[in-house]
Amino acid sequence: MSDKKQIYVVTSGCYSDYRIDGVFDDLKLAEEFREKYSEKYYNEKNEIEVYNLNPTDKNDSEVEYFYVEMYKSGDVRKCEKQSSYIYNSLSLECFTTDHKVIVFQIQADDEQHAIKICNERRARIIANNKWPECQ
């Protein structure tokens, strides 16, 4: 078991609609809060983000940036690690290049994590019938 103290932040929405709904020092409390309030008040499933408290090593707080191009099917055309966000606007979640792929610019732990995040966002865009409107 790690001796690093972690906090659990219950969030909802994204970008301009992103909000912190609660901060907990116990995962079980965060999960209970999320289950009780997420769909009741927000009509969406809240996320639980995990952060290391008082990081002592640079690796504890390092974030990597990725540029991901994904087909509607979920297949990845390109996934590249970037030194920073390509665009200055953090409000740009995604856009389509040719209505065949969707482009995401995200923060993730590694390439596999980046693809997982993009797949979840792609699924949400399709479920909300927003493909390819997210330009």
LINKACOR-V898310 format. One record per backbone hydrogen bond with DSSP energy under -1.0 kcal/mol. CO is the residue of the C=O (numbers start at 1). NH is the residue of the N-H. If there is no record, write none. Layout:
co & nh
CO & NH
CO & NH
This chain:
co & nh
5 & 53
7 & 51
8 & 24
9 & 49
10 & 21
10 & 22
11 & 47
12 & 19
14 & 17
15 & 18
19 & 12
22 & 10
24 & 8
26 & 30
27 & 31
28 & 32
29 & 33
30 & 34
31 & 35
32 & 36
33 & 37
34 & 38
37 & 41
38 & 42
47 & 11
49 & 9
51 & 7
57 & 60
58 & 61
64 & 108
65 & 82
66 & 106
67 & 80
68 & 104
69 & 77
69 & 78
70 & 102
71 & 74
75 & 71
78 & 69
80 & 67
91 & 93
95 & 103
101 & 97
102 & 70
103 & 95
104 & 68
106 & 66
108 & 64
110 & 114
111 & 115
112 & 116
113 & 117
114 & 118
115 & 119
116 & 120
117 & 121
118 & 122
119 & 123
120 & 124
121 & 125
122 & 126
123 & 127
124 & 128
125 & 130
126 & 129
130 & 133
